[in-house]
């Protein structure tokens, strides 16, 4: 790829650089996003980075592959741990927390390739969640059309403006973006492109859910931002519908009755 892209999850820097990040945006109640999750990534018990995700069953969370494979070695969880926070607009006050015992990403994804090929992953929780008012699973949208699905909304935690000196938000924030079949994105694989010239997801929002503003169903996963054009590139949920179905089944079959 010739365009300059920025992976929206991490940098090898201070913890402040790794805070979940929505530039601009408005405060969002958790009742509008009961399926959203905050993913804390730690290395040897020390905070390393953060990503977003969405609860898609009682024991699985959907996120971006680069929030997973880019941190672990050969998909092992020896040094790296993932903790999932749910149920509150301030992740620090989460009503429900779960550990991750395994995950799956597509074979096509590689941390060594700086692109967005197959940037999707599913995490399996050690214990099932208890569904309550503010902890619910996302409804996944099975199809997408640039003609019909014109406005998308993405949410995340973090700073309200770019820059290391900007203070992070304690509260979940959301921004709307307009979809468009940009030429550069036509060259990519199974993605949706969206843009908001003033507000956008940024570092730490990777893996977070992107929903259709009309149906409120999840249609995308935050992947990367083209720094030259300001386009946010999203992994298309409809394009990976069958992979999601098969992967969830594989994980449940692997751990059913073993993880309590």
N, C-alpha and C positions, 0 to 999 in steps of 0.2 A: 504494500500500500504506500502511496506517495504522500497522503495527507498526514498531518501531525495529529496524533490522538493522545488523549490523556486517560489512563485507566483510573476509574473513579473510586478506587478503594484505598490506596495507600501510597506512601513514599517512605524511604528509609530515613526518617527524620524524627522530630520530637512528637510526643503524643498529641500536641495541639494540631499538628498537620494531619492527623489521622482521625480527627473528630468527624462524625457524620455531618453532612454539609448541604444545606439548601441555600443558595444565593437568593436573597429576597424572600418571596413567599409570604403566606399568611398563616397564622396559628390554626392548627387543625385539631378538632376533638377526636379522641380515640374512638368514639362511637361511630365516626365516619370511616375509620380504618382499623376495625377490630382484628383484622388478619395480619397487620403489619408486625414485623419483628425486628428488633435490634440485635445484631450479631456481634458479640465481643470476641475478638481473636487474640489469644494469649500465647506466648512462647515461654515455656518453663515458668508458668504462673505470672509472667509480666505482660502487661497490656502491649499489644503489637499493632492492632488496627481495628477498624470497625466497618461493618457492611450492613446493608438492609436485607430483608427477606420477607417472605409471605408464608403464612401457615396454609398448607393445602390439604392437610388431613390431621388426624389426632396426633400423628407422630412424624410427619414429614414437613420440611420447610424448603421452599423454592428460593434459589438465589442465583448469583452469577458464578460461573466456573472459576473466574480469576480471584474470587474471594476464598477459594478453596485450594485448588492445585498450586496456585502461586505461592502458597505459604507452606504446604506440606511437601514432604519428600516421598515420592512413590506412593502417594495417597495414605501414608501412615499418620497416626495421631499420637505418636510417642512424645514429641516435644510440643506440638501445637494442640491447643484445646479451643473448642468453640462453645460459647455459652449463649443461649437464646433468651431474650427478655421480651415479655409480652404483656399487654393488658393495661398500659398506662401511657398517656401522652408524654410523660417524662420517663424515659427508660430507666433512670436511676430509681424510680419509684414503682418499678414493674410489679404487677400483682402475681405474675407467674414466670418462673425461670426454669429452663431445662438445659441439660448437657447433651452434647452430640456424641454419638458412638460410632457413626459411620457416615459416608456420603458417596455419591456417584456423580461423575461427569461424563460427557460423551468422549468416545475414543478420539474424535477429531480435534478436541481441544488440546492445545499445548501451551504451557507458560512461556515457552521460548519464542513463540510467534506473537509479535506485537500487533495483533489484529483482534477481530471479534468473532472468529469462527467458533461456532458451537459454545458460546459463552453462557452456559446454563448448568446448574447443578442442583441436586436434591440431597438434603441432609436428613439423617434419621435420628430421632430423639431417644434418649435413654428411657424416658417414661412418657406415656401419652399425656397430652394436655387435658385439662378439664374445661370443656366449653362453657363459657359464661357470657354475660352480656358484652363484655369488651374483649373477649378472646373467641374468635370465630374463624372458620376457614374461608379462604378466598374462593370466589366463583371464577373459574377460568373461562375466558371467551374462546370459542372454537374456531372463529373465522375473523378475518380482518379485511377492511376495504378502505383505501385512502379517500374514496368518494363518500363513504358513510361515517367512518370513524375519524372525524376531523379534529376533535378536541380530546386530549388525554390529560390526566392529572397524576403527578408523582409526589410522594411525601417522603420526608426524612427528618433527621435531627441535625442541628448544628448551627454554624455561623450564618449570619444574615448578609454577609458581603465577603468577597474574596480577600485574601491576604492573611498572613500569619498572625497579625496583631488583632484581627477581628475576634470578638468574643463569641463563643458558641452559645447556642440556644438550648435551654433545658427542655424546650417543648417541641413537639412534633409540628412541622410546617409543611405546607403543600404549595405547589405551583402548577399552573396549567400550561400546556404546550400544544401547538398546532402541528398536525401531521402533514407531511408532503413527500412525494416520491422524488427526492433529490437525486440528481444524476449519480453523484458519488456513491450513494447508498444502494443504487441499483447494481453496482459492481460487487456488493457484499452479499453474504449468504444468510438468508432467513432473518432479516432484520427489519425494523420499522424505524423511520427517521422522524424526528419531531424537533420543534424549535420554539424558543421564547427569547426574544432579543435582550430582555432585561433580567429575567429570572430563570434559574435552571438548576438541575441537580449537579453536584460537584463531588469533590473528594469525600469518600465515606458513604455516599449514597448508592454505590454499586450494589447490585443484587436486589434493590428495593422494587416493590410492585408499582407498575404503571397501569392505571385503570382507565377505562372508557368513561368519559364524563357523563354520558347518557345512561348506559347500562349498569355502570358501577362494577363491571366485571374486569378482571385482570387480563390485559392484552399484551403486556410487555414486561421486560426486566431491564433495569438500568444497566448499561454496559460501559460505553465510553462516550466521550465528548470530543468532537472534532474542533480543536482549538483554533483552526483557521477560519472556519465558517460559523462556529457556534452551534452546530447541529448536534443534538443528542441522539446517539444510536442505541436502540433498544433491541434486545433479543426478542424475537416474536414468539409469544406463547402458542398461538395457533399453529405455527410451523413446527413446533416441537411437541404438539399435543400427544402424539403416539409415543414418543420417547418418554414423556412424563408418565404416561399411563404404565408403560412397561417397567420403567425404573422404580416407580412406587411399589408395584407388585413384587419385583425382585427383592427389594429391601424388606418388605413385610414378610415374604416367604423366608428370608434369611434369618430374621430376628423374632418372628412370632413365637411367643411363649418363653423367650430367653431374656428379654430386656424388661425388667420390672422396676 
